[in-house]
Every structure is written in C-alpha cells, then in structure tokens.
Amino acid sequence: MITRIASEQLRVGMFIHHLECGWMDHPFMVNQFQITEQAQIDKILQHGIDRVSIDTALGLGLPEGQASPSLDLDLEVGDAALDATVQHVPLSEEIRVAKQVLSEVHALMADVMQDVRLGRGVELERMEPVVEKLVQSVLRNPGALSCLGRVRQKDHYTFEHSVNVSVLLAHFCNHLGLNRRTIRDAAIGALLHDVGKVNTPDAILNKPGPLSDEEFAQIREHVGQGVDIVSAIPGISDIALTIVAQHHEHMDGGGYPAGLKGDQIAQLGQMAAIVDVYEALTSARRYRAAMEPSHALQRIFGWSKQQFNNELVQRFIQCVGIYPVGTLVMLDSGMLAIVVESHPDKLLSPSVRVVLDSRRDLILTPRDLDLSNPLVKDRILSSESASKWKINMSLYL
C-alpha cells in the first residue's frame, strides 16, 4: 500500500515509493529505494523534502498507532487516490492481464492508423480508457508489458513500435516520479508519435539500405504531419503534442524538424527521444535482427554526449536495467536464465529464472535466483538469443 507521510516519520527499513519533489531536486540516483541507513533520511531532511510516499508492501510502515499528519498534497485532483490503489504485483501474475491489455492497445492503434489513412479524426475519448489500462499495468509491474512487447510482427512495425514506446515512456515517467496525469498524457503522445508516417511509402520505411536525400526528406516530414494530425484532436494535451513534435530533436541541435538545442527541448521530448531510439534498436526488422538491450544501452550511452541528455540516459538505464525483464542471459555457472525483475540499485544483478543447463543441454525445472543476494555466487556473463537456444520465452514468463 502506498502511504504518504511526513519526512520526519521516516525510519530505516521503509521503502521510498516517491520523493515529493522534482526528480532533479533530490540527491539520489533513483526515485524508489529502501532506506538502509539513517544517513539517507538525513539527506532527505537536509534537502528540504517535507513529505514522501512509502510502499508498505516492500518495506516497513508507520508504527502502530502513529498516524500520518494531514498533508497539503500538490497532486492534481484524483491522482493521489489513483496512485494509492496501484500495488506492485509479481510478473507471473501481471503478465496474464498484460496480454489482454496489449491486445486492446494493438487493436486501438490499428483502428487509429486506419482512421488517419481515411482522413478521419482521432477520437481521444476512445483512446483514454485503453491508455489508462496500459498505465495501470505499467505501475503494477512494468516488466510484463515490456517483455511481451518484444514479441513482434515485422509487418506491423510502425504501430507496434508506438505501443512499445508508450509502455517504456510510461515506465520511465513513473521511475522519475512524475504524476499520474503526466504519465497518461505521455503514454498517449507516445502512441501517436509516429502517426505522421501513415502516408510514408512502405518502400521507404522498410528500405534495408541507406536512404537517399530525397527519401530521408520524406521520412522527416512525418513529424510535421504528425503534429498537424494530433493538434487537431479535441482535448489533446500539450504534453502529448510536445512528444509528437520533439521526439527527433537532439541536444546538440542536429535533430529535426526544428533543430532545437539543449533546454529548448522539453524534458518529455528529451525522454521520448531516448525511448524511441532504444525501442527501434531492440526491435527486429525485415532487414536486420534486433539488438540485445544491453548493447543498445551501450550505444545510446555513447551518443549521450551529443544526441541525448546524459543524465536522462543514466536515469533510463536505471529504469529498464542493463538486462531488462525478458532478457535471456548466460550465467557463469553455464545456466541459461530469463530476467524476471531488475534492481535499480544493482543493475548487473537482477532476479532471474533459471531454465536450461547449457553445458548438458538439459531443460530444467524453472527456479528463481536473486543475483543481488550476497549468498548467490552466480553472475551474468552475457545476454543470449532465445531463438539460438530454441527457448520459448512465453512458457517461462
């Protein structure tokens, strides 16, 4: 259960769900963590953070009989109540719900793209309840939708890419402690960020080789066309429109369409740019295989000196983990395992589900290992291809 308390009530053993301040205004590298020493509490108080949210399912609650004082919350009306009803659930439990949510979002986006092709307007009131289900699933367990989204149909790249960007961006927003309404609007913007590609010829979108100058010029037009389409939607938020307009802008001014630079790009525009590239790199296309997430993160980190906000890149890596949920990994014991949970404070040591002994080519009864546990001596050597090892990931997730 999520409970808001005064910072003076914090004690070692509590789990911080959200620091009631801007994500750039506190000294910690993550927004969610367990308090393991008094020094962490002292830092919170020294930075003038008057209130926090704790998750009593993951850590200690208030002592019996001690009530939280009345706090003047600054969330928009309804956000606090909504957040309080969302509790973390195990991957195996959430993935069953996530399959249905993903099916509904895919159906929605197929209809949205068809409506746009036919010149019909996008109906925001139809999108909102489906997006709300997506956001709730992400808040319960972001790994469920994320790993399901890695199973792709190459013929449906554009809208499946948009769905996966929406899931990842919602997860990123929640990781940074942004409020529920912002997460929802960002998820809508991500779903619509490539809607301007609806009239781009498939021959250009799926071209295996380098684009000519003329072809790249056509690709660049999708942003402006997307802005025209999305800005015409009654009730669309500025957040959603910003994501559509800025997801290809670069910090060094080398992006498009406006060539914005640095702080001229909104924070959510900077975040969307990172998520968009990460999702594209980790997706299989007709002309190339998907890049392993850890390699994609290395590539993005290398680009962060010019293209991306370096601090946001580091926050994104903390968010998804070096080995995101659903990644197949080789352990130094020779066991193959599937990542089932990332630990933001121990990125190289997630919880995994062991499924196969590679040295004996023997399928095992699945068992879970928390590699962050000091008593567990196994560690990850590399990420692996599920197709290479003929492992049906969905059977184990």
CORLINMO-V910372 format. One line per field, one symbol per residue. psi: psi as a letter, one per 30 degrees, with the letter a starting at -180 (. if undefined). burial: + if it has 24 or more other ideal C-beta (glycine too) atoms within 12 Angstrom, else -. A space follows every 10 residues. Layout:
BEGIN
psi = ???
burial = ???
END
This chain:
BEGIN
psi = kkkklkfffk lkfljjekki lkffglglfl fklkjflfee eeeeefggjf llkljfffal akkkfjlklk kikgllkfee eeeffjkkll efeffeeeee eeeeeeeeee eeeeeeeggl lkjefeeeee eeeeeeeeee jffeeeeeff jljffheefe eeeeeeeeee eeeeefglle eeeeeeeeee egfgffffgk keeeegkfak kleeeeeeef ffeeeeeeee ffjkgkleee eeeefgfgkl fgggalffhl kbffklefee eeeeeeeeee egkklegllk kkeeeeeeee eefffeelje eeeeeeeeef lejlkfkklk lfffkklkkf kljffifgil kljkfkjfeg hkklkkkkkj ffkffjfllk elllkeeegh kjefff.
burial = -++++++-++ +--+++++++ +-+--+-+-+ +++++----+ +--+----+- ++++++-+++ +------+-- ----+---++ --++-+-++- ++-++-++-- ++-+++-+++ -++--+---- -+-+-+++-+ ++++++++++ ++++++++++ ++---+++++ ++++++++++ ++++++++++ ++++++++++ ++++++++++ ---++----- -------+++ ++++++++++ +-+--++-++ ++++++++++ +---+-+--+ ----++++++ ++++++++++ +++++----+ ++++-++--+ +-++--+++- -+++++++++ ++++++++++ +-+-++++++ ++++-+++++ ++++++-+-- ---+---++- ++---+-+++ --++-+--+- +-+--++
END
